[in-house]
Amino acid sequence: MNKSVKLMLSAALCLTVVTAVPALAGDAAAPAGAAPYKVADGNKVDAQTLSGWKTWRALACERCHGAAQEGMVGPSLVNSLKVLTKDQFKETVLHGRIDKGMPNFDGSKMVVENIDNLYAYLKGRSDGAIQPGRLQEIGK
Ligand code: HEC
């Protein structure tokens, strides 16, 4: 098996695990079943979502979208993620909307590798399931 096939398989496996595990008990805000993240107590998340948050921090998206994603120069992503599809999200973040002030992040290895995780994190913020601010991994 070549390396990219293995990578694809492990990525598919991760996705299956994340989406297959039902929302944790006491997690009323997360929509049942379909959520791309797991969250407990508002600030504990699965490893993938944690990587998404770390990517958000590392690339300083908050410079334009605000520390709580509620918008500054750039729009509120809490609102945007209620409307954007995952594909539209990926397209915007990777290719940017240069003329409108949104940079392209396809030159960042961290963003490219974590685009699904970034989506999961921001979706959790948009759903009101994940609190703004610091996160830690569930069970750590
Ligand atoms: C230099 C400022 C700036 C930075 C840094 C920035 N953005 Fe943006 N972003 C914008 C602006 C401005 C827009 C609105 C573009 C438009 O009008 O269509 C935007 C739009 C978006 C949208 C689409 C919103 C919608 O409703 O269509 C997403 C998603 C997004 N940004 C995510 C991110 C992420 C994730 C990061 C970090 C990896 C990031 N942005 C970093 C300025 C920025």
Residues whose N, C-alpha, C, O or C-beta is under 5 A from the ligand:
A	BS01	HEC	L59 A60 C61 R63 C64 V73 G74 P75 S80 F89 T92 V93 R97 K100 G101 M102 P103 F105
